[in-house]
């Protein structure tokens, strides 16, 4: 039995490296992230965990659109309707537009893109095929809404259906010519230069 310990250890290490680099943008781990970027990632992971509870309870993937995609956590009772939940449903970045004080996350039809500084999946036009999912079936769920500016200076967090958060960096995208040379932020939504981010609804 002992002779299998080394190959198993190597496999575990390899999987760990794959998960670690999955959170990086274009070929390498992000070594240092601002506190607000890390806080945003924590928010997105908490939302993911809530969506998983909701999905298991409902027996289907999340199927609302835009802000309602993740605000259902409150309207369904998975999360409490309080200030703590409201704080987790929007990006804490210094450049993020704050949600209006009157925002009611229990009123899904009344929500607009301005109700959060996150952009949720457009499930009407891009329904999830499976949730949770991983491997080649991984799909974008939520990202910072940078339509009105940049939530985090030069960075964008994106949550995927395998519970990973990838931080895109504008500088690297410009260097790789993946966004227009004049870009001052990373746009999400139907007009995004990055195809995978076009499944989201932004302001």
N, C-alpha and C positions, 0 to 999 in steps of 0.2 A: 504493500500500500504506500510505503514511503516514497517509492520512485515516482509516484504521480504527483507528489506535493510540488515539485519544481514547475512542471508544465502548468498546473492549475494556478500557481502563484504568478507565473508569467502572463497567463490569460487575464487574471484579475487586474494586474498592473496595466496591461494593454487597454482593457476596457476603461480603466480609470483615466488614462491619457486621452482616449477618445472623447469621453464626457467632458474633460477639462478643456480641450481645444474646441469643442462644439460651441462653447460660449464666446469664442474669439471671432474676430472678423478677418477673413481673408488670410489665413495661414499662420496665425500665431496668437497666443494668449494675450489678453490685455493685462498688463502687469499692474498698473495703477488706475483706479477709477475714483472719481470724485464721490464724496459721501452721498450727494443727492442722486447720483447714478446707482449707487448700491442700494439706497433706500427705495428707489423706483423698482429695482430688480426684486427686492423683498415684497413690494406690493404685488407685482405681477405673479410671483410664485404663490402668494397667498390667494390671489384670485384664481389661479389654476387649481389649487387644492379645493377651493369652494366649488368651482365648476365641476370638478370630478365628483364631489358629493352630490351636487345637483343632478348630474348626468346619471349616476347610479340610482338615484331616487326616482327619476323620471323614466329611466330605461331608454334614453335616446341622447344623442349629442346635443350640446347647446344650439339653439336654433333661432335666437333673436338676432337683431341686426344693429350694428353700430354700438352706441353706449348701452343700449338695452341688452346686448349680448352678454355683458358682465354685470349690469345692474340688476339682473334677475336674481342675483345672489341675495339682494335685500328684499325685492318684491316677493320672493318665494319663501322667505323666512330662514334660508340657510345662514344668512348673516343678519344680525340685529339692525334695526333701522335707527342708527345712532351716529354720532359724530366720528367715532372711530372707524366704522365701516365706510362712511362717506370719504374719510381721509385716505383710505386704501383704494378707493375707486377712482382716484385721479393721480396724475403724476406730480411728485413733489419738487420737480426741477425748478430752479430759480427763474427760468424763462417761460414756465408754463402759465397759461391763463387760468386763474382760479375759477372754479365752478360758481355760478350765481348762488347767492345765499338762499334763494327760494327753491333750489333744486330738490326735487322729491324723487328719490330713487325707487319708490314703490309705484310710481306712476309711469310705467314703461312707455305708453303712447305719448306722454307729454315730454319725454326726454329728447334733447337735440344734441348735435355734435358739441355744442358749447357746455353741455352738462358735465363734461369731463375733459381733462387734458390727455386722455387716452383715446385711441381710435380702436373700435371693436370690429370684429369680422362682419362683412356684409353677407350674412347667411342667406339672404333672399336670393342673391345672384351667385353666391359661392358657398353653398352648404357644405358643412364638414362631412367627409366621407366616413370618418371613424374618430371616436374620441373615447379614451386617450389613444394615441397612436405613436409610432416611432419608425425608425429606419427610413425606407423610401416613401413611406406614407405620411411623414411629418408635415404638418400644415401650420401656417401662421394664424394666431388667434387674436392678439392684441399688440399694439405698439404705441409709443409716445405719439401724440398728435402734434406735429410740427407745422401745421398749416399757417398758424399766426406768428410763428417765430420758431426758435429752437428751445425746446424744454430744457435740454442740457447742452451746454456749449460744445458743439462739434460731435455730439454723440446721440445715438438713438437706441433705445432698448426695444427688443421684439421678443414676445413670448410665443413659443411653439407648442404643438400638441403633444410633445413628448416630455413636457415640463423642463425645457431648457429655455434660458434667456440669452439671446445673442445681442451683444453691443456692437452696433455698426459705428464706425468712426468716419466722419466726413473727410478728413485728411487722407485716409487710405483709399476711400472711394474715388476721390478726385485724382489721386495718383494713378489709380487703376483705370481711370476714364470710364467709370461706371455711372457717374452722374455728370451733368453738364458742367463745364469749366467755371461758369459764373455762379454755381450753387453756393448758397450761404447756409443751407440746412438740408436735411434729408427728408424729402417729402414722402408721405404715405397716402394711400388712397388711389383711386382710378388713374390719376395723372402721375403717379410715382415713376421715376426712371427705373426703379427696381421692380421687376415683374412680380416677385413674391409678395410685395407690399401693396399691390393693387387690389387685393381681396378685402382691404379694410375701408371703413368709412371715416373720413376726416372732415373737419370743419371747412 
